[in-house]
């Protein structure tokens, strides 16, 4: 037993075991690590999702790239599959060593089929590949010529068609994507210190719940926004470009103080609000299902505390016959995502999910947009038509915002033409782009140039935004 332990517990093996244990612990404890792993393990889907995201904001630059990538992938499949088949067939065809004593080959073929299709085979004949034997002898693959197969595979890889696909089609697209992705990663922003502390305090007192897919902010027990069998107005909020969802802790907490539960969506690892990167209607269904259950439990507990004056476990019961009605909202890039999701509600009933205990979690007809809407090409046509007559939209802009601002009165009018007549568009004086959240500013000069300089305090801007949003949702 000691000999076995000595041979199976070498320093290298111990190091490997420790690394595996640490990796498992990190993946379990760190949602961001799991998100990155999922992103890396599906390169083709991740690449296309990124390009579709950027194409929605700059169609002229990225739509041709998407078509070029699709054609390159299709050409690669059309070329590589026949090439592989030819390589396999050619490796079974007779070579000089397979000719018997009677000088009759095992197949009635005088020349390799690949030699007929390609003039490059003879140039590869001098390539030597180390192998234990020239031919693998087995019952499954008799007379399979390994060196010849490797030569043919090399030929397929370095052929003019493969070189054209890799160097002229895929490589330029990958370079452009990696450069843009680098900019995305550099632009990531986290919450400031006071916001982190405020979030942790809300979690401690039971006013916030942190999950892998969202942070949920809950009203106080003194607020009576919903009763059993009533309607619980809630907000599903998508973060802005590169902003961590916890940076909205202060402003989401203020809205929850007005009796409105707020779920701020986690868009890790890239933090890009788009239907192909965690902001689709399928993702929304999953979010309102999970967060709706949390809210119904919380309100049931809140009712019991009010009625009995006793504290009861949140997980003990669920609220009966309540309707958790979600408004879609977002800041900056998240605002455009909310508007694009609203387009999917055209001509269809909003998603509705039946929860345990008779409660329902569903999408309503209200959209809240912060610091977005001025990029007209990214705003869908939501003018009043049939089912959209009940759609209500609130757009809040900042007077000192250098990102989301109208270049002319005509541009503002063009936006309103694309939206329902009931749309409310309000500008907060002295506010700026970053003031809709609370995140660190690594480079103040560059951030002031993009976001604009606030003429009011961050707290004042949060107060105005939360009040206008709450008033609109509860109206």
Secondary structure, DSSP 8 states (H G I E B T S, - for coil): -HHHHHHH--HHHHHHHHHHHHHHHHHHH-HHHHHHHHHHH-HHHHHHHHHHHHHTT-HHHHHHHHHHHHHHHHHHHHHHHHHHHHHHHHHHS--GGG--TTS--SSS-SS-HHHHH-TTTGGGTT-----S-SEE--SSSTTEEHHHHHHHHHHHHTSHHHHIIIIIIIHHHHHHHHHHHHHHHHT-B-B-HHHHHHHHHHHHTTSEEE-SSEEEE---TT--S--TTSEEEEEEEE--TTB-GGGGHHHHHHHHHTT-EEEEE--TTTT---TTTT-SHHHHHHHHHHHHHHHHHHHHHHHHHHHHS----TTS---SS-EEEEEEEEETHHHHHHHHHHHHTTTS---EEE-GGG-EEEEEEEEEEES----GGGS----S-GGGGG-EEEEEEETT-SSS--SSHHHHHHHHHTS-TT-EEEEETT--SGGGS-B--SSHHHHHHHH---SS-HHHHHHHHHHHHHHHHH-
